[in-house]
Structures are given as structure tokens and as C-alpha cells.
Amino acid sequence: QLQASGGGLVQAGGSLRLSCAASGRSFRTNTMGWFRRAPGEEREFVASIIWNGSSTVYADSVKGRFTISRDNAKNTLYLQMNTLEPEDTAVYYCTAKLGANWIYWGQGTLVTVSS
């Protein structure tokens, strides 16, 4: 089970840090990631990180502003979001892969960026 937290209301240019705590099983060997769904839009990929943190992938829209990281000792995934823009407003979901597919999903945390 994945539990995302850390969302909230922030002004444009501000920062937020999302956390995703895993429980019930360990995700230490899984690739994990963040997706988001803006109002009226499809869910989109934001970032991913492999099991040991040595490789990350970002959507072009967040590259240079967001940083994904993980602490396997705490079974927790993070997303540091800087220089936030109104276009970043969305519900953010953490997820974990099983094989090639995103199988495990958290319930989401709402991020609202005001202009």
C-alpha cells in the first residue's frame, strides 16, 4: 500500500515536497514513480527512479524543477518540486512497478499552484 502526502496550496514560484510512504510490503527492489492528473486531463508521467536511486527519468515539463528520490531504509519515495507553476496543479500519485507495468498506486495528494 502506498500513501502520498505533502500536497497543498502554494504560490507560483514556490516549492513543495511530496512523500509516499509504503506499508504492507517492501518496495525496495521496485522502480517507483510519480504521475499526476490535472483537472480535465489524462494522467501523465512525472518522474521515475530505479530501485537503488542510481537512475531517474523526468517528463520534459518538470525537468530541472522537480527531483525524485527515495529512502529504501524508510520505504519512502519523495518528489521535491521547485519553481512551481500553475500548470503543475494536479493530483499527484505515487506508484511502483512490477515487471514492466505500474501496478501499485497510492490514492493521490492534491497540489494547487496559484498565479
SVG drawing of the C-alpha trace seen along z (x, -y; Angstrom):
<svg xmlns="http://www.w3.org/2000/svg" viewBox="-12 -35 36 43">
<polyline fill="none" stroke="black" stroke-width="0.4" points="0.0,0.0 1.2,-3.5 0.2,-6.7 1.1,-10.0 1.2,-13.2 2.6,-16.7 0.3,-18.4 -1.3,-21.8 -1.8,-25.3 1.3,-27.2 2.0,-30.4 3.7,-30.2 7.5,-30.1 7.1,-28.2 8.1,-24.7 6.6,-21.6 7.9,-18.2 5.7,-15.2 6.2,-12.0 5.0,-8.5 5.1,-6.0 4.9,-2.3 3.4,0.2 2.4,3.8 5.3,4.8 8.7,3.5 9.2,1.7 13.0,1.6 13.5,3.6 10.8,1.8 11.1,-1.0 8.9,-3.8 7.4,-6.9 5.1,-9.8 2.2,-10.6 -0.2,-13.4 -3.7,-14.2 -4.7,-17.8 -8.4,-18.8 -10.0,-17.5 -6.8,-15.9 -5.4,-12.4 -3.0,-11.1 0.6,-11.8 4.0,-10.6 6.1,-12.9 9.2,-11.1 10.6,-7.7 13.5,-6.2 15.0,-2.7 15.4,-0.6 18.8,-2.0 18.3,-5.5 21.1,-5.5 18.9,-6.3 16.0,-8.8 13.7,-9.8 11.7,-13.1 8.9,-14.4 10.2,-17.4 7.7,-19.6 9.3,-19.2 12.9,-18.6 15.2,-20.9 12.5,-21.8 11.5,-18.5 13.7,-16.0 12.7,-12.4 14.4,-10.5 13.9,-7.5 14.9,-6.2 14.7,-2.5 15.5,-2.2 12.3,-4.1 10.4,-2.6 9.6,-6.1 9.6,-7.9 9.9,-11.7 9.3,-14.4 10.8,-17.8 9.0,-20.3 10.6,-23.8 9.7,-26.8 6.1,-25.6 3.8,-26.9 0.0,-27.0 0.3,-24.3 1.6,-21.9 -1.8,-22.0 -2.9,-18.3 -3.5,-15.3 -0.1,-13.6 0.0,-9.8 2.9,-7.6 3.3,-4.3 5.5,-1.2 6.3,1.1 6.0,4.9 7.9,6.0 7.2,3.5 3.9,2.2 2.9,-0.3 0.9,1.9 0.8,0.4 -0.9,-3.0 -1.4,-5.4 -4.6,-7.5 -3.1,-10.8 -2.4,-14.2 -3.6,-17.5 -1.2,-20.2 -2.7,-23.6 -0.4,-26.4 -1.9,-29.8 -0.7,-32.5"/>
</svg>
